[in-house]
Amino acid sequence: MVGVARVLRARPGRAGALARGRCLDHVEQAGIGDWDLAYAYEALARASVTAGDTAASTVWRARAREAGDAIADPEDREHFDEDFATL
């Protein structure tokens, strides 16, 4: 959520650093998947879009979509889909 707030305040560099350093790295190191992984990728996609990095945003968006489709709980997946649609 902090990364999303940084994006909304037009600070994509800091948003990307937070998404990678605090979110994705933690999720990967802890072996967490599901909702957490999908949102880590979504945060990086959002930061990349705001930074104007089309290539990176395409990669992160695809990873977010794939991870979002794998979310086990239907309500969690629906919530993710709503957020993903705003990318």
N, C-alpha and C positions, 0 to 999 in steps of 0.2 A: 504494500500500500504506500510506503514511503516513496518507492520508485515511481509509482503512478502520480503521486503528488508532485514530485520533481518534474515529471513530464508536463503536467498541467501548468506548472509555473515556468515552462520553457527552459528547463535546465536538463537537456537530454544527456549531456556528458556525465553529470552526477547521477542521473537516473540509471544510466547503463552500468556505472560502477557499482551502485547499490544492488541492482538486479543481479549482477554477476557475483560480486564479492560477498554479499550477505545472503542472497537468496539461492541462486543456482549452485554456487560452490557448496553451501551447507546441505542442500538437498542431495547433491551428488555424493558428497562425502558420507552422509548418513544413510545413503541407499534408500531415500524416500522417493516415492513416485506419486502416482495418482494426482490428486488435486494440487498438491504443492509443486510438483514438477511442471504441470501444465501452466500454472500461474507464474512460475519462474521464467519459462519461455515467453509467455505473454508479456511480461514486464520488459524483457529484452526486445521483443518485437516492437512494443510501444515506444521504447526509448530510441530504437533505430529509426522508426518512422519520423519521430520528432527531430532527430538529428539529420534527417534527409539522406540516410544511408539505405538506399533502396535494396541493394544486394543483401545486406545483413537483415533487413526487415523481412525480406522474402524467406530467408533461411529460418529465422526465429519464428515467424508466423507459421510456417509448415510444421516445425517441431511442436509449437503450441497446439496446433490443430490435432496432430497425431496424439499427443499426450492428453488433450482434452477428450478425444474420442474414447480413450482408455479409462477415464474416470469411472469407477465402479458404481458409485451412488448416483442414481438418476437425478435427484434434486441438486446435488453438487455439479453434475454435468450440465444441467439446465442453467444453473447460475453462471458457470464458466462460459457456456455458449452465448449468454446474454452479454457478458463482458467482451468476449471475443468479437462479437458482431460490431462492436464500436471501434475496432482497430481500423 
